[in-house]
Amino acid sequence: MKVSHRSTFVRRLFLRPACLSGWSGLLLVALVSLSGVYAQSDEAASYLITTLAGTAGNAGWADGRGNAASFWFPSGVAVDRAGNVFVAGNYDNTVRKITPAGVVTTFAGSAGSAGSVDGKGRAARFNNPYGVAVDHSGNLYVVDAGDNTVRKITPSGW
């Protein structure tokens, strides 16, 4: 959908943005108000806004492709060199991965199971992860706000 950056729709769309991340000419936005992750590209004075995953108003933690997936308070986004988008799920205590093909999977943590446990994949536990960042080596860093820690996940998932 093409809309003007001055439109009421855009102002409402970006109500309660939780995190911004830039990658390959796109601005990625985790939106609490719409329970999803969106990409915005600047195209000749208007903006093209695309849903990467999730559905507006459908909070949850389902894995799946595109709008079949759901997020509950997506609060952080980061992109690795391969174009995978990582999303901190603040209320569901997970880190989710969106592939370039739009497939959403739970990368770490278990929805509904808070804690502070190191482990691989779903064996790990988070307590309100809020932010994510990826370094040049592909390591993912997770701000685990409920535990006042920064956690590291290597490319192999540990």
Legacy VTK file of the C-alpha trace (Angstrom):
# vtk DataFile Version 3.0
C-alpha trace
ASCII
DATASET POLYDATA
POINTS 158 float
0.000 0.000 0.000
1.355 3.438 -0.875
0.636 6.302 1.459
1.960 9.786 1.991
4.242 10.243 4.969
1.879 12.998 6.101
-1.265 10.887 6.046
-3.374 10.143 9.102
-2.934 6.437 8.357
0.844 6.648 8.747
0.564 8.655 11.959
-1.828 6.047 13.392
0.185 3.143 12.018
3.293 4.238 13.859
1.476 4.755 17.145
3.553 2.992 19.845
6.582 1.921 17.775
8.790 -0.229 19.999
11.944 -0.464 17.932
13.471 0.626 14.653
16.207 -1.093 12.674
17.611 -0.243 9.267
18.674 -2.803 6.679
19.231 -2.672 2.925
17.277 0.536 2.404
14.361 -0.512 4.601
13.239 0.762 7.969
11.977 -2.171 10.056
9.506 -1.332 12.809
8.167 -3.517 15.614
4.732 -2.107 16.397
3.090 -2.841 19.716
-0.158 -1.223 18.562
-0.481 -3.580 15.573
1.145 -6.750 16.980
3.478 -7.149 14.022
6.691 -6.285 12.235
6.545 -3.885 9.314
8.992 -2.633 6.677
8.936 0.855 5.241
10.840 1.942 2.142
11.125 5.478 0.830
9.960 5.540 -2.774
9.920 8.931 -4.497
8.328 11.056 -1.770
5.783 8.435 -0.705
6.262 5.483 1.551
5.544 1.843 0.846
4.612 0.008 4.051
4.722 -3.773 3.968
3.748 -6.291 6.632
6.603 -8.750 7.135
4.726 -10.879 9.650
1.782 -10.702 12.018
-1.720 -9.305 11.703
-2.940 -6.005 13.105
-4.937 -6.552 16.278
-4.143 -10.290 16.463
-1.802 -10.624 19.444
-0.377 -14.089 20.103
2.681 -16.230 19.604
1.941 -18.485 16.642
4.739 -19.422 14.255
3.906 -19.467 10.539
4.322 -17.597 7.280
3.404 -13.904 7.013
0.040 -13.068 8.533
-0.417 -16.633 9.820
2.159 -15.744 12.484
1.288 -13.638 15.510
3.278 -11.563 17.993
2.507 -10.382 21.496
4.179 -7.032 22.214
7.007 -7.160 19.655
9.532 -4.822 21.215
12.826 -5.129 19.366
14.064 -5.948 15.872
17.499 -6.645 14.399
18.661 -8.029 11.057
21.586 -10.359 10.351
23.702 -10.379 7.183
21.525 -13.071 5.600
18.430 -10.867 5.930
16.839 -12.786 8.805
14.878 -10.489 11.132
14.991 -11.265 14.869
12.147 -10.011 17.053
12.114 -9.740 20.856
8.696 -10.847 22.103
8.344 -8.957 25.360
5.112 -10.507 26.649
5.602 -14.026 25.302
9.241 -14.339 26.511
10.641 -15.428 23.155
13.002 -14.369 20.405
11.432 -15.023 17.011
13.106 -15.270 13.602
11.565 -14.088 10.323
13.367 -15.505 7.281
13.653 -13.523 4.034
10.833 -15.779 2.748
8.569 -14.515 5.569
8.551 -17.682 7.680
8.357 -17.006 11.428
9.802 -19.518 13.911
10.583 -19.394 17.603
14.364 -19.019 17.689
14.809 -19.046 21.475
12.598 -19.243 24.539
9.194 -20.755 25.095
5.987 -18.717 24.867
4.407 -18.242 28.270
7.413 -19.637 30.181
9.356 -16.834 31.877
12.717 -17.429 33.497
16.449 -16.940 33.251
17.827 -20.167 31.819
20.648 -20.484 29.297
20.007 -23.174 26.712
19.619 -23.822 23.014
16.421 -22.877 21.230
13.221 -23.484 23.173
15.184 -24.730 26.216
16.283 -21.136 26.928
14.072 -18.957 29.112
13.683 -15.182 29.062
11.844 -12.783 31.330
10.486 -9.948 29.160
13.084 -9.707 26.384
12.941 -6.153 25.148
15.684 -5.495 22.628
17.894 -7.400 20.197
21.061 -6.605 18.243
23.257 -8.602 15.852
27.036 -8.138 15.622
29.269 -8.645 12.560
29.969 -12.272 13.566
26.265 -13.116 13.611
25.938 -13.255 17.406
22.538 -12.128 18.646
22.325 -10.074 21.855
19.069 -9.993 23.795
18.192 -7.396 26.426
16.302 -9.477 28.999
14.605 -6.636 30.873
12.886 -8.767 33.533
16.196 -10.287 34.592
18.313 -7.141 34.105
20.706 -9.025 31.832
22.047 -9.001 28.293
22.112 -12.517 26.862
24.181 -13.732 23.897
23.060 -16.323 21.328
25.717 -17.560 18.903
24.882 -18.361 15.263
24.653 -22.050 16.247
21.904 -21.168 18.743
23.886 -21.294 22.012
LINES 1 159
158 0 1 2 3 4 5 6 7 8 9 10 11 12 13 14 15 16 17 18 19 20 21 22 23 24 25 26 27 28 29 30 31 32 33 34 35 36 37 38 39 40 41 42 43 44 45 46 47 48 49 50 51 52 53 54 55 56 57 58 59 60 61 62 63 64 65 66 67 68 69 70 71 72 73 74 75 76 77 78 79 80 81 82 83 84 85 86 87 88 89 90 91 92 93 94 95 96 97 98 99 100 101 102 103 104 105 106 107 108 109 110 111 112 113 114 115 116 117 118 119 120 121 122 123 124 125 126 127 128 129 130 131 132 133 134 135 136 137 138 139 140 141 142 143 144 145 146 147 148 149 150 151 152 153 154 155 156 157
